[in-house]
Amino acid sequence: MLKLKIGIFLLIERLLRFCVHPYLRARFLRFFGATVGRNVRIYEITLINLNNGFRNLTIEDDVHIGTGCLIDLAGKVCLRRGATLSPRVTIITHSDPGSKHNSPIAKIYPPEVGDVEIGEYAWLGTGVTVLKGVKIGSCSVVGAGSVVNRDISPNAVAVGMPARVIRRLELPEGVG
């Protein structure tokens, strides 16, 4: 029964790609179990590890998810209000070197799942990869192509592989 349920979720995920309008795609995700706020634009994306369907996805108001993003729903993913994912951002919530096919490496590095949170008004540049268990603070910027493997504090600019904070943002009074 579980395999049939996962198969149905995979079929729904494929059908979402045919949905042309980004606002309509957000509505469909809400209908199928994700928590989705108002004014959310989701361009053509890929969702993987749908064992829990779309329940592990929370998208607050005014979020933009660009074309070609990949979001792993093995763990929970929360995109806070106003977050922007540029094209081809990847969010990974788990690691598994092959436990299902008895890889000996899995004995050294057992599978892990960690939730990911992208803070309010955070902006992830094109091609950013966010790994399991990471929290990116509100009003932070992560530069294109960066790999985020640890938390980024609020109001920070981070770049590189791995991403490192290179400066603090001075936001206007009452913002952030």
Summary of the structure (lengths in Angstrom):
residues: 176
radius of gyration: 16.5
end to end distance: 46.1
largest distance: 54.8
contacts: 566
relative contact order: 0.11
helix: 18%
strand: 28%
